[in-house]
């Protein structure tokens, strides 16, 4: 399953420029490839991109929290601090959604590793 299948912005957000969606998907795919090759900062960088709306990503604190959470779960200390900062600007419902998305991503990642 590709990242575009997880891009919740399409289903719940306002109309988004297709070029922005493409650049966001490209960024995420490139960071996921870098992560698979052992780049310990790749997922942290996704969190940074989504939290600031940089590197071609939309600004989306739920997605930012998700990626910081995943990076933090792998021991990235700066991701832990960034996750806490982002959470201060989010509602409880948004944090729950970010955690749900992180769990779904990790479950899919684990399932794909078992198949490979």
C-alpha positions in Angstrom: 0.0 0.0 0.0 1.4 3.4 -1.0 1.5 6.5 1.1 -1.2 8.1 -0.9 -3.6 5.5 0.7 -2.7 7.1 4.1 -3.0 10.7 3.0 -6.0 11.6 5.2 -5.9 15.2 4.0 -7.6 14.2 0.8 -10.7 12.8 2.5 -11.2 15.4 5.3 -9.5 18.6 4.3 -10.4 21.4 1.9 -9.7 21.0 -1.8 -5.9 20.7 -2.2 -3.9 21.5 -5.2 -2.9 18.2 -6.9 0.6 19.5 -7.4 0.9 19.9 -3.6 -0.4 16.4 -3.0 2.1 15.0 -5.5 5.0 16.9 -3.8 3.8 15.7 -0.4 3.6 12.1 -1.6 7.0 12.3 -3.2 8.6 13.7 -0.1 7.1 11.0 2.1 8.1 8.2 -0.4 11.6 9.5 -0.5 11.9 9.7 3.3 10.4 6.2 3.7 13.0 4.9 1.2 15.8 6.7 3.2 14.4 5.2 6.4 14.5 1.7 4.9 18.2 2.3 4.0 19.0 3.1 7.6 18.7 6.9 7.7 17.7 7.4 11.4 16.6 11.0 10.7 14.3 10.4 7.8 11.1 10.0 9.8 12.0 12.9 12.0 12.5 15.0 8.9 8.9 14.1 7.8 7.7 15.4 11.2 9.6 18.6 10.7 8.3 19.0 7.1 4.6 18.5 8.2 5.0 20.7 11.3 6.3 23.6 9.2 4.7 23.0 5.8 8.2 22.8 4.3 10.0 20.6 1.7 6.9 20.3 -0.4 4.6 19.1 2.4 1.4 20.6 3.6 1.4 21.9 7.2 -0.5 19.3 9.1 0.1 18.9 12.8 -1.6 15.5 13.0 0.7 14.1 10.4 3.7 15.9 12.1 2.8 14.3 15.4 2.5 10.9 13.8 5.9 11.0 12.2 7.5 12.5 15.4 5.8 9.7 17.4 7.2 7.0 15.1 10.7 8.5 15.1 10.5 8.8 18.9 9.4 5.2 19.3 12.7 4.3 17.6 14.7 6.3 20.1 15.1 9.7 18.3 15.4 12.1 21.2 14.8 15.3 19.3 11.6 13.8 17.9 10.3 13.3 21.4 10.7 17.0 22.2 9.2 18.1 18.8 6.2 15.8 19.4 5.6 17.4 22.7 5.8 20.9 21.1 3.4 20.0 18.4 1.0 18.4 20.9 0.7 21.7 22.7 -0.9 23.2 19.6 -3.3 20.3 19.0 -6.7 19.2 20.5 -7.0 16.0 22.4 -9.0 14.6 19.5 -6.2 15.5 17.0 -3.6 13.8 19.2 -5.7 10.6 19.4 -6.0 10.6 15.6 -2.2 11.1 15.2 -1.6 8.2 17.6 -4.1 6.0 15.7 -2.4 6.8 12.4 1.0 6.0 13.9 -0.2 2.6 15.1 -1.7 1.9 11.7 1.5 2.7 10.0 3.6 0.6 12.4 1.2 -2.3 12.0 1.4 -2.2 8.3 5.2 -1.8 8.4 5.4 -4.9 10.7 3.1 -6.9 8.4 5.2 -6.0 5.3 8.4 -7.1 7.1 6.9 -10.5 7.9 5.9 -10.9 4.2 9.3 -9.9 2.8 
